[in-house]
Amino acid sequence: MRSDTAYGWTLIILGGVFQIVWAIGLDYTNGFTHLLWDALVVVFVFLSIWCLSAAMRTDIPVSTAYTVWIGLGVVGTIVVSAILGLEAINVFTAVFLAVIVAGVVGLKMTQERTEIAEQL
């Protein structure tokens, strides 16, 4: 297990960005009928999962890595989809996105406190 947490967090963020790309690209595949978009989606799915897997080999706990990775993907996909005009964000969507972000941050903070307590 690698102990480089900065490397792990970089991979999680990069994996979240890749997740946004493939999720939005999926909308353009038209049911996997456009070869270029299909290939793009498959490549970015692989890269996203590889980043998560590599990050889990650092000292970042699986639960924290997965939660942040999926949270980045969900929130990022909705925001980028709205920017591209693929969907609209209303007040309720914004509130629930804030709940997702709060949950991810809360889990991350809980993990940090647990690690500090274990060191004492």
C-alpha positions as a Markdown table, in Angstrom:
| # | Residue | x | y | z |
|---|---|---|---|---|
| 1 | Met | 0.0 | 0.0 | 0.0 |
| 2 | Arg | 1.3 | 3.4 | -1.0 |
| 3 | Ser | 1.2 | 6.1 | 1.6 |
| 4 | Asp | 1.2 | 9.1 | -0.7 |
| 5 | Thr | -2.2 | 10.7 | 0.0 |
| 6 | Ala | -1.7 | 13.7 | -2.3 |
| 7 | Tyr | -1.2 | 11.2 | -5.2 |
| 8 | Gly | -4.4 | 9.4 | -4.1 |
| 9 | Trp | -6.5 | 12.5 | -3.9 |
| 10 | Thr | -5.2 | 13.7 | -7.3 |
| 11 | Leu | -6.3 | 10.3 | -8.8 |
| 12 | Ile | -9.7 | 10.6 | -7.1 |
| 13 | Ile | -10.3 | 14.0 | -8.5 |
| 14 | Leu | -9.1 | 13.0 | -12.0 |
| 15 | Gly | -11.3 | 9.9 | -11.8 |
| 16 | Gly | -14.2 | 12.1 | -10.9 |
| 17 | Val | -13.5 | 14.3 | -14.0 |
| 18 | Phe | -13.3 | 11.3 | -16.2 |
| 19 | Gln | -16.6 | 10.1 | -14.7 |
| 20 | Ile | -18.2 | 13.4 | -15.8 |
| 21 | Val | -16.8 | 13.0 | -19.3 |
| 22 | Trp | -18.1 | 9.5 | -19.8 |
| 23 | Ala | -21.5 | 10.2 | -18.2 |
| 24 | Ile | -22.1 | 13.2 | -20.5 |
| 25 | Gly | -20.6 | 11.3 | -23.5 |
| 26 | Leu | -23.2 | 8.6 | -22.8 |
| 27 | Asp | -25.9 | 11.0 | -23.7 |
| 28 | Tyr | -24.3 | 11.5 | -27.1 |
| 29 | Thr | -23.9 | 7.8 | -27.9 |
| 30 | Asn | -27.5 | 7.6 | -29.0 |
| 31 | Gly | -27.9 | 4.1 | -27.6 |
| 32 | Phe | -24.4 | 3.1 | -28.5 |
| 33 | Thr | -24.9 | 3.8 | -32.2 |
| 34 | His | -22.1 | 6.4 | -32.8 |
| 35 | Leu | -18.8 | 4.6 | -32.8 |
| 36 | Leu | -16.7 | 7.7 | -31.8 |
| 37 | Trp | -18.8 | 8.5 | -28.8 |
| 38 | Asp | -19.1 | 4.8 | -27.9 |
| 39 | Ala | -15.3 | 4.5 | -27.8 |
| 40 | Leu | -14.9 | 7.7 | -25.9 |
| 41 | Val | -17.3 | 6.5 | -23.2 |
| 42 | Val | -15.6 | 3.1 | -22.9 |
| 43 | Val | -12.2 | 4.7 | -22.6 |
| 44 | Phe | -13.3 | 7.2 | -20.0 |
| 45 | Val | -15.2 | 4.6 | -18.0 |
| 46 | Phe | -12.0 | 2.6 | -17.8 |
| 47 | Leu | -9.8 | 5.6 | -16.9 |
| 48 | Ser | -12.2 | 6.7 | -14.2 |
| 49 | Ile | -12.4 | 3.3 | -12.6 |
| 50 | Trp | -8.6 | 2.8 | -12.9 |
| 51 | Cys | -8.1 | 6.2 | -11.1 |
| 52 | Leu | -10.3 | 5.0 | -8.3 |
| 53 | Ser | -8.6 | 1.7 | -8.1 |
| 54 | Ala | -5.1 | 3.3 | -8.0 |
| 55 | Ala | -6.2 | 5.8 | -5.3 |
| 56 | Met | -7.4 | 2.9 | -3.1 |
| 57 | Arg | -3.9 | 1.5 | -3.2 |
| 58 | Thr | -2.8 | 4.6 | -1.3 |
| 59 | Asp | -3.6 | 5.1 | 2.4 |
| 60 | Ile | -7.0 | 6.6 | 1.6 |
| 61 | Pro | -9.8 | 4.3 | 2.9 |
| 62 | Val | -12.0 | 2.6 | 0.4 |
| 63 | Ser | -15.2 | 4.2 | 1.8 |
| 64 | Thr | -13.8 | 7.7 | 1.6 |
| 65 | Ala | -12.2 | 7.2 | -1.8 |
| 66 | Tyr | -15.4 | 5.8 | -3.3 |
| 67 | Thr | -17.7 | 8.4 | -1.7 |
| 68 | Val | -15.7 | 11.4 | -2.9 |
| 69 | Trp | -15.2 | 9.8 | -6.4 |
| 70 | Ile | -18.9 | 9.1 | -6.8 |
| 71 | Gly | -19.9 | 12.5 | -5.3 |
| 72 | Leu | -17.6 | 14.4 | -7.7 |
| 73 | Gly | -19.1 | 12.4 | -10.6 |
| 74 | Val | -22.7 | 13.0 | -9.7 |
| 75 | Val | -22.4 | 16.7 | -8.8 |
| 76 | Gly | -20.0 | 17.4 | -11.7 |
| 77 | Thr | -22.2 | 15.6 | -14.2 |
| 78 | Ile | -25.3 | 17.6 | -13.2 |
| 79 | Val | -23.5 | 20.9 | -13.3 |
| 80 | Val | -21.8 | 20.3 | -16.6 |
| 81 | Ser | -25.0 | 19.0 | -18.1 |
| 82 | Ala | -26.7 | 22.2 | -17.1 |
| 83 | Ile | -23.9 | 24.3 | -18.5 |
| 84 | Leu | -24.2 | 22.4 | -21.8 |
| 85 | Gly | -28.0 | 22.9 | -21.8 |
| 86 | Leu | -28.7 | 19.2 | -21.5 |
| 87 | Glu | -30.8 | 19.7 | -18.3 |
| 88 | Ala | -31.9 | 22.5 | -16.1 |
| 89 | Ile | -31.1 | 23.0 | -12.4 |
| 90 | Asn | -33.9 | 24.2 | -10.3 |
| 91 | Val | -34.0 | 25.2 | -6.6 |
| 92 | Phe | -34.7 | 21.6 | -5.5 |
| 93 | Thr | -31.9 | 20.2 | -7.6 |
| 94 | Ala | -29.5 | 22.8 | -6.1 |
| 95 | Val | -30.6 | 21.9 | -2.6 |
| 96 | Phe | -30.1 | 18.2 | -3.1 |
| 97 | Leu | -26.7 | 18.8 | -4.8 |
| 98 | Ala | -25.7 | 20.8 | -1.6 |
| 99 | Val | -26.8 | 17.8 | 0.5 |
| 100 | Ile | -24.6 | 15.5 | -1.6 |
| 101 | Val | -21.7 | 17.8 | -1.2 |
| 102 | Ala | -22.3 | 18.2 | 2.6 |
| 103 | Gly | -22.5 | 14.4 | 2.9 |
| 104 | Val | -19.2 | 13.9 | 1.0 |
| 105 | Val | -17.4 | 16.6 | 3.1 |
| 106 | Gly | -18.9 | 15.2 | 6.3 |
| 107 | Leu | -17.7 | 11.7 | 5.5 |
| 108 | Lys | -14.2 | 13.0 | 4.7 |
| 109 | Met | -14.1 | 15.0 | 7.9 |
| 110 | Thr | -15.3 | 12.0 | 9.9 |
| 111 | Gln | -12.5 | 9.8 | 8.4 |
| 112 | Glu | -9.9 | 12.5 | 9.2 |
| 113 | Arg | -11.0 | 12.6 | 12.9 |
| 114 | Thr | -10.9 | 8.8 | 13.1 |
| 115 | Glu | -7.4 | 8.8 | 11.7 |
| 116 | Ile | -6.3 | 11.4 | 14.3 |
| 117 | Ala | -7.9 | 9.5 | 17.1 |
| 118 | Glu | -6.1 | 6.3 | 16.0 |
| 119 | Gln | -2.8 | 8.0 | 16.1 |
| 120 | Leu | -3.3 | 9.1 | 19.7 |
